[in-house]
Amino acid sequence: MVKQAESKGNIDGNREKYMNRYAFTGTIICGHCGRTFKRHLDNCGSVAESACWICNSYINEGKNSCSIGRIKEETIKGLFVRVFNHLYTNRATLLEDYKARLEREKLAESDDGQLTKLDAEIENLLRQERMLLTFKDMGYADLQSEHAELAGKLTKFQAERVELVAELTKQDERIARSLQLEAIIEAQGGPILEFSEDLFSRIVEKVLVKERTKLVFHLKNGLAFEETYTLKRGRDLL
């Protein structure tokens, strides 16, 4: 087994590529239980062999734990092609409107002075804390409750500041990723006729399976597209 693994290049320190050898590995998420989907071959070894993706809960615990079932790999690929072509055809409206909305949200959060107000509150509380510590050094020992209340307020405002800065940073990242996405789309030069693993990996963050026939493609810049298909007599109609 060791020799066979080495002959195929599957050696210690070089196994991550085998864990992530499929474009959809780790990206398809169950909307019911939150677990990832795993690749499975139907009719393995026969002329009717086909790949599908199944929720790990379904595989490990049975259909009672997850009712979504299997989704054909070719169907997911076809839906991505549809998402990309829709994005390419309407890129001017979709991306410009999205970037403009992110800029407005960021500007609104910056202009209303939330960060300035929080900084002022934090500085005021720090000043009060320094005064309390001075009194404590002078012998006023009964200030523990006041100090605890002050520390609680300070922690609260500092947490709010961290969240606000994180949100502003996230918007910056989404704007930057939207510009990257725009460049990727323009470089493609037109709609695609078939699935591209490289293209999928570059622009898709995850695929959320809300229902067996309803998937949401979340792009890396924050945009999301819900796509559906129809099941008919064992065939998937896109």
N, C-alpha and C positions, 0 to 999 in steps of 0.2 A: 504493500500500500504506500509505503514511504517512497520507494523507487518510482512508482507510477505517478505520485503527486509531483515528485521532482521533475519527471520527464515532461509534465504539463506546465511546469513553472509555478506550481502551487506550493510555495515554500514559506516558512515563517517570515513575517515582516512584509510579505507581498500578497496577502490574502484579501485585502480590502477591495481590490478590483473584482474579485469573484463574488464578494457580497453585494457589490453595486454594479454588476455587469449588465443589468437591464435598465432601460431608461426610466421605467416606472417604479423601480425599487425604492421603497421608502417615501414615495410621493403620493400614493393613493391612500386616502384616509377614509375610514368608515364614519359616516355621519351619525350612526346610531350609537356605537360603542367607543369611537375614537381610536381604534386600533388600525394598523396598516394592513394593506392587502398583500398577499403573496402569490407569486406566479405558479400556475399549475397547468400541466399538459393533459388535455382530454384525448382519449383514444391513442395514447402514447405508442409509438412504433408502427402505427397503421397509416394507410393512405389518408385517413380522415383526421389525422392528428392536428390539433389546434391548441393555441395557448389562451388561457383565460386568467383572470385575477380574482382571488377570493379573500374575504376578510379572515384574518387570523382567528377571530373568535369562532367563526363558522367552522374552520378547519379543526381547531383544538377542542371545541366544546359542543359542536353540533348546531343544527339549524335553529334550535330553540333559543340559542344565545344571540343569533344574528340572522335576520330573515332576508337580507339583501341578496345573498346567493352569488353566483359567478357572473363576471362581466368579460366578454370576449376582448382579447387584446386588440384585435383589428378594429373593434368598435371604438375603443378609447383613442386609437390612432386616428380614425376617421373623424371623431369629434374634435380632436386637436387641430386637424387640418381645417375644419370648419371655423374654429375659433381664430386661428391665425389669419385665414383669408378674410374673415369679417373685420379683424383688426387692421389688416393691410388696406382693405378697401375704404374703411372709414377712419383711417389713422389721423387725418387732420382734425376731424371733429372730436373723436374720442380722446386722443392724447392731449390736445390743446385745452379742451374743456377740463380735463382731469388736472392737468398742471396748474391751470388758472384757479381751480377750486382749492388746491393745496396751498397755493400762494396766498389766496384770500384768507384761508383759515389760519395760516401762520401769521399773517399780518394782523389779523384781528386779535389773536392771542398775544402778540407782541405789543400792539398799540394800546390795549386796555390797561397796561401797566401792571399786570399780574406779577411779573417777575420783580419789578421795582418795589411793589407793595410787600411782597414776601421778604425781599432783602431787608426792607426797612423794619418789618416786624421782627425778623431774626436778630438784627442788630440791636433793636430795643430790648429784646429779651436777654441777649448776651450782656448788655449793659447792666440790666437789673440783676442778673446772676452774679456779675462781678461785685456789685454792691453788697449783695447778700453774703458772699464769701468774705468780704471785708468785715462786715458786722460779726460774722461767725468767729473771725480771728480776734475780734475785740472782746469776745466772751459771751455774745448773745447766742446761747446754745439752742434756744427754742425756735429755731427757724427751719427745721427739717420739713415740716409740712408745706411751708411757703416755697422752699427750694424744690420739693417734689412736684408741686403744681407748676412751677416755672419750667422745670425740666420737661414735663409732659407737653406743655405748649410749644416749647422749643423743638422737641422731636416731631410734633405734628406739622409745624410750619416747614421744617427741613425736609420732611417726607413729601409735602406738597410741592416744594421747589424741585426736588429730584424728579417727580412725576412730570412737572411742567417742562423742564429742560429735556427730559426723555421724549416727550411728545413733539416738541419743536425739532429735536434732532431727527426723530422718525420722519417728520414731514420733509426735512431736508434730504434724507436718504431716499424717500419716495420720489421726490422731484428729480434727484440725480439718476435714479434707476429708470425713471420715465424717459429721460434724455438718452440713456443707454439703450432702452427698448426701441426708441425712435430710430436710433442709428442702426440697430440690428434689422429692423423692418425695412428701412430704406436700402440697406445693403443687399437684402434678399432680391430686390428688383421686380417683384411681382408676386401674385398668388402662387401657392404651392400645389402640386398635383398629388403628392404623396407625403407620408409622414417622414419627418426628419428628427432623428434622435438628438442630434446636436442642437437643433433649434428649440426643441422641447426643453432640454436641460438648461438652456441659456435664459429662457423667459418664464418658465413655469415654476412656481414655488411648491404648489401641492394641488392635488385633485381631490375634492371632497365629494364622496358618493352619498347624496341625500337619499336617493332611492335607486333601485337597480337601473332604471331608465332615466335618471336625472343626476347629472354630474356638474359640479361647479369647478371651473378652472381658475385657480388663484394665481395671478401673475406676480412676479417678483417686485413690481412697482406698486402693488396694492390693488390694482384693478382685478375684477372678478367677472367671469362670464358663465352663466348657467346654460347648459346644453342638454337637450333631451333627445331620445330616440324611441322607436316603437318596436315592441316584440310581436312578431307575427309568425306563428307556426315554426318556431325554432330559429327564425331569421331575425336579424337586427336591421331595422330600416332607419337609416339616417336622414 
